Amino acid sequence: MMDAVCSLLPRQVFGQWRFSRYVLTKPVFFANPALFANAVAVVRTAADVDELRRLLKAVEALMGRAPADKGEGRVVVDLDIIIADGRVLRPDDMRRDYNMLLLAELGCKDS
């Protein structure tokens, strides 16, 4: 799945990135028992956060995610920006042990 996601990210925007390994976790907010494959990426880009969000949402749609999916307990792919320019944008995600572990493994010690 991540190979497909990466192939859809425009190289002119997402020029340099590093991906963590994957960690399987149980769903937190869904009754569906399917495990989630979680990974983090460190990206260097000149694009602003709003542009990145638009691009990530477009990639999610291309991967088959529909607006109603989350409410129905389905998550095909979920791409979020957790930290940008040293600012934590998703504090709840920063409290997830696996995100902290994966960020640290990528050398993000200030996470």
Number of C-alpha atoms within 10 A of each C-alpha: 9 12 7 11 15 13 10 16 16 11 12 10 16 15 12 11 12 10 14 17 12 14 15 12 12 13 13 10 8 14 11 13 10 13 12 16 14 16 17 23 15 17 14 14 15 11 11 11 15 9 10 18 14 11 17 19 16 14 22 19 15 14 16 12 18 14 9 10 12 14 9 11 14 15 18 15 21 14 14 14 16 18 16 14 9 9 10 14 15 13 11 9 16 16 10 10 10 18 19 16 15 20 21 14 13 15 10 12 9 7 15
